[in-house]
Amino acid sequence: MILRSTSISKTEVRPSLDELLSPLAEKGIYFPFSSLFVNAELSDKKRLRVVIYNKYALPALISLMGGIEKVQSPVFLAAYGYPEAMRERIKVHNVFFDAEVVKPPSVLRFISLNKPLLFIPESMAQVFERFSVQESILFLSEDSGELKEIIETTEVLLEKEGFDRIELTSPIKWIGELDGIRELRLKAQAIGGGFVGLLIVLIFGSIAIFEYRQNIFATALFKSFGLHSIHLIMRYLIESLFLLFLSFWSALELAKVFHRIVFKLAGFDLELLNLATFNPYQFSENFFLLSLLGVASLVAILPICIALRKPVGKVLG
């Protein structure tokens, strides 16, 4: 979850947000910080966001950024496109900082909004006291099942302590809406799959009917050689299922090949293009469609079964 609140004014009496919620560190990764509302820019005039951190944020920084303890400067820049350990001079209002470049973890995109982040310790940010800041908390729970209870407890605590202007964002609040969307998707998928299945059954059935004359002669000929009807049915069924599974597997593998190309052109996030994160082309994800194809294979051999019931002499005569 991400929690944001306005900073404490000089006339306001209430605990600081980072100290009040510090027990959350026992439940997961607890990263308190303050966003400084002041202009900051790199040497190439590119704008960036300024984050002020204190002692409560150090465990989270070590956990989120591997090797951060090796950084020599307490002021560091989390940004892509710069060599790690490089020194970059940054102007914050009228103050200059020499920041060491580190690689930002992906979770910080919720804070940075795809902009570089300059991290300044609280002890070096006294010069910016007259500027407004926004107290914020980034919390990653170790147990997602406890997150809903943690959010509810946090909201009650903040209201009791006088935090009247807070903004709390968490995916847990979208679960109810996502469940409704998921149910709607499953219904739409079932209806669409039913129509697709019906279409497949009709196609397979039509092919079987068109080949009925050829099959009835071939089956009668095989029977005249002494083959049992069960053997002939199994032969056609195995052939049908083999071709079905081969084509289905080929279609899934082909979809994996084109997945990254198509969705990258569509402008999707690069993380969504990684099939290791979510792979919709597995057999388990397409079992319903595979079952429909199996039913279609059974329908396709029905004319064979009918042909086998006809007398051999009548068919070959």
C-alpha positions in Angstrom: 0.0 0.0 0.0 1.0 3.6 -0.5 -0.1 6.2 2.1 0.3 10.0 1.6 -0.4 12.8 4.0 0.5 16.5 4.3 3.4 17.4 6.5 3.1 18.7 10.1 2.7 22.4 10.3 4.3 24.4 13.1 1.0 25.0 14.8 -0.2 21.4 14.5 0.4 18.8 17.3 0.4 15.2 16.2 3.0 12.5 15.8 4.9 12.1 12.5 3.6 9.6 10.1 6.9 7.6 9.9 7.2 7.2 13.7 3.5 6.4 14.2 3.4 3.5 11.7 6.9 2.2 12.4 5.5 -1.1 13.9 4.6 -2.0 10.4 8.2 -2.9 9.9 7.5 -6.1 11.7 4.8 -7.1 9.1 6.8 -6.5 5.9 8.9 -3.9 4.1 8.2 -0.5 5.6 9.6 2.5 3.7 8.7 5.9 5.1 9.8 9.0 3.1 8.9 12.6 2.3 8.4 14.0 -1.2 9.8 17.5 -1.5 7.8 19.9 -3.6 10.7 21.8 -5.1 12.3 22.0 -8.6 15.2 19.7 -9.1 17.1 18.9 -12.3 20.0 16.9 -13.6 23.0 18.3 -15.4 21.1 17.6 -18.7 18.2 19.7 -17.5 16.0 16.6 -17.0 13.5 17.0 -14.1 13.4 14.5 -11.2 11.6 13.9 -7.9 13.2 14.5 -4.5 12.8 12.0 -1.7 13.8 12.7 1.9 14.5 9.6 4.0 15.3 9.1 7.7 16.5 6.3 10.0 13.2 4.4 9.8 13.7 4.0 6.0 17.1 2.4 6.1 16.0 -1.2 6.5 13.6 -0.9 3.6 16.3 0.8 1.4 18.7 -2.1 2.1 16.0 -4.6 1.3 14.7 -2.9 -1.8 18.1 -1.9 -3.3 20.6 -4.7 -3.2 24.0 -3.4 -2.4 22.8 0.0 -1.2 25.0 -0.4 1.9 28.0 -0.1 -0.4 27.0 3.3 -1.7 29.6 5.8 -0.4 27.4 8.9 -0.5 24.2 9.3 1.6 22.8 11.2 -1.3 22.1 8.9 -4.2 20.2 8.9 -7.5 17.9 6.0 -8.5 17.6 6.3 -12.3 17.9 4.2 -15.5 20.2 5.2 -18.3 23.2 6.1 -16.1 26.2 3.9 -15.2 26.0 2.6 -11.6 28.3 4.2 -9.1 28.7 7.3 -11.4 28.7 10.7 -9.7 26.0 13.1 -11.0 25.7 16.7 -10.0 22.1 17.7 -9.3 20.6 21.1 -8.6 17.8 21.2 -6.0 16.4 24.8 -6.0 19.7 26.7 -5.4 21.6 23.8 -3.7 23.9 21.4 -5.5 24.3 17.7 -4.5 26.8 15.2 -5.9 24.7 12.0 -6.0 25.9 8.4 -6.6 23.8 6.6 -9.2 22.1 3.3 -8.2 19.8 1.0 -10.1 16.2 1.5 -9.0 14.0 -1.5 -8.1 10.8 -1.9 -10.1 8.6 -1.3 -7.1 9.7 2.3 -6.9 7.8 3.1 -10.1 4.8 3.6 -7.8 6.7 6.5 -6.3 8.7 7.8 -9.1 6.0 7.7 -11.8 8.8 6.8 -14.3 11.0 9.8 -13.3 14.5 9.6 -11.6 14.5 9.8 -7.8 17.0 11.7 -5.8 17.3 10.4 -2.2 18.5 12.9 0.4 18.9 12.0 4.1 16.8 14.1 6.5 20.0 15.5 8.2 21.0 17.1 4.9 17.6 18.4 4.0 17.3 21.1 6.7 17.9 23.8 4.1 14.5 22.9 2.6 12.5 23.3 5.8 10.5 26.2 4.3 9.3 24.1 1.4 6.2 21.9 1.5 6.7 18.2 1.8 4.3 15.3 1.6 4.8 12.5 4.2 4.4 9.1 2.5 4.7 5.4 3.4 5.3 2.5 1.0 4.5 -0.8 2.7 4.8 -4.2 1.2 3.2 -6.9 3.4 4.8 -10.3 3.9 1.3 -11.8 4.1 -1.2 -10.5 1.6 -4.0 -12.0 3.6 -3.3 -9.6 6.5 -3.2 -6.5 4.2 -6.9 -5.7 4.4 -6.8 -5.8 8.2 -3.7 -3.7 8.3 -5.3 -1.1 6.0 -8.4 -0.9 8.1 -6.4 -0.6 11.4 -4.2 2.1 9.8 -7.2 4.2 8.7 -8.7 4.1 12.2 -5.4 5.0 13.8 -4.8 7.9 11.5 -8.3 9.3 12.0 -7.9 9.0 15.8 -4.5 10.8 15.7 -5.9 13.7 13.7 -4.8 12.9 10.1 -7.7 14.3 8.3 -6.1 14.6 4.8 -4.7 11.3 3.8 -4.6 9.3 0.5 -4.3 5.5 0.8 -3.8 3.5 -2.3 -3.7 -0.3 -2.4 -4.7 -3.1 -4.8 -6.6 -4.8 -2.0 -9.3 -2.1 -2.4 -9.9 -3.2 -6.0 -10.3 -6.9 -5.2 -14.1 -6.6 -4.9 -14.3 -4.9 -8.3 -11.8 -7.4 -9.8 -13.9 -10.3 -8.5 -16.9 -8.8 -10.3 -14.9 -8.3 -13.5 -13.5 -11.8 -13.2 -17.0 -13.3 -12.9 -18.2 -11.3 -15.9 -15.1 -12.5 -17.8 -15.8 -16.1 -16.9 -19.4 -15.8 -18.1 -18.4 -14.1 -21.3 -15.7 -16.8 -21.8 -18.2 -19.6 -21.2 -20.7 -18.1 -23.7 -18.1 -17.3 -26.2 -16.5 -20.7 -25.7 -19.8 -22.4 -26.2 -20.3 -20.7 -29.5 -16.8 -21.5 -30.6 -17.3 -25.1 -29.5 -20.5 -25.4 -31.4 -18.8 -24.0 -34.4 -16.0 -26.4 -34.1 -18.4 -29.4 -33.7 -20.3 -28.3 -36.8 -17.1 -27.9 -38.8 -15.8 -31.3 -37.7 -19.2 -32.9 -38.3 -19.5 -31.4 -41.7 -16.1 -32.7 -42.7 -17.1 -36.1 -41.4 -20.3 -36.1 -43.4 -18.5 -35.0 -46.6 -16.1 -37.9 -46.2 -18.8 -40.3 -45.3 -18.9 -42.0 -48.8 -15.1 -42.5 -48.8 -15.1 -43.7 -45.2 -18.0 -46.1 -45.6 -16.2 -47.9 -48.5 -12.8 -47.9 -46.7 -14.3 -49.3 -43.5 -16.2 -52.0 -45.3 -13.0 -53.0 -47.2 -11.1 -53.2 -43.9 -13.9 -55.3 -42.4 -13.7 -57.7 -45.3 -10.1 -58.3 -44.5 -11.1 -59.4 -41.0 -10.6 -56.3 -38.9 -13.0 -55.8 -36.0 -15.2 -52.7 -35.8 -13.6 -51.8 -32.5 -10.1 -51.7 -34.0 -11.4 -49.4 -36.8 -13.1 -47.1 -34.4 -9.9 -46.8 -32.3 -7.8 -46.2 -35.3 -9.9 -43.2 -36.4 -10.3 -41.9 -32.9 -6.5 -42.1 -32.2 -5.7 -40.4 -35.5 -8.2 -37.6 -34.8 -7.0 -37.0 -31.2 -3.3 -37.1 -32.3 -3.9 -34.5 -35.0 -6.0 -32.4 -32.6 -3.3 -32.3 -29.9 -0.6 -31.7 -32.4 -2.4 -28.7 -33.9 -3.4 -27.4 -30.5 0.2 -27.6 -29.1 1.5 -25.9 -32.3 -1.0 -23.1 -32.0 0.0 -22.5 -28.3 3.7 -22.5 -29.2 3.1 -20.1 -32.1 1.2 -17.8 -29.8 4.2 -17.7 -27.5 6.4 -16.6 -30.4 4.1 -13.8 -31.5 3.0 -12.7 -28.0 5.9 -10.3 -27.3 5.9 -8.9 -30.8 2.2 -8.2 -30.9 1.7 -6.8 -27.4 4.9 -4.7 -27.6 3.5 -3.0 -30.8 0.2 -2.5 -28.9 2.1 -0.5 -26.2 1.8 -2.8 -23.2 4.2 -2.6 -20.3 7.4 -4.7 -20.8 6.7 -6.6 -17.6 3.4 -7.9 -19.0 5.3 -9.2 -22.0 7.3 -11.6 -19.8 5.5 -15.0 -20.0 7.3 -16.1 -16.8 5.1 -13.7 -14.9 1.8 -14.8 -16.5 1.5 -17.4 -19.3 -2.0 -17.7 -20.8 -0.7 -20.3 -23.3 -0.4 -23.2 -21.0 -2.6 -26.4 -21.4 -4.0 -25.8 -17.9 -5.2 -22.3 -18.9 -6.9 -23.6 -22.0 -8.4 -26.9 -20.7 -12.0 -25.8 -21.5 -11.2 -25.2 -25.2 -9.2 -28.4 -25.3 -12.2 -30.3 -23.9 -14.5 -28.8 -26.6 -12.0 -30.0 -29.3 -12.0 -33.4 -27.7 -15.8 -33.5 -28.0 -15.5 -32.4 -31.6 -13.2 -35.3 -32.3 -15.8 -37.7 -30.9 -18.4 -36.2 -33.1 -16.1 -36.5 -36.2 -16.0 -40.3 -35.9 -19.8 -40.8 -35.5 -20.2 -41.3 -39.3 -17.5 -44.0 -39.0 -19.5 -45.8 -36.3 -22.7 -45.6 -38.5 -20.8 -46.9 -41.6 -19.5 -49.9 -39.6 -23.1 -51.0 -38.9 -23.8 -51.4 -42.6 -23.3 -54.9 -44.2 -20.0 -55.3 -46.0 -21.6 -57.0 -49.0 -24.2 -54.2 -49.5 -21.5 -51.5 -49.4 -19.0 -53.2 -51.6 -21.6 -54.6 -54.0 
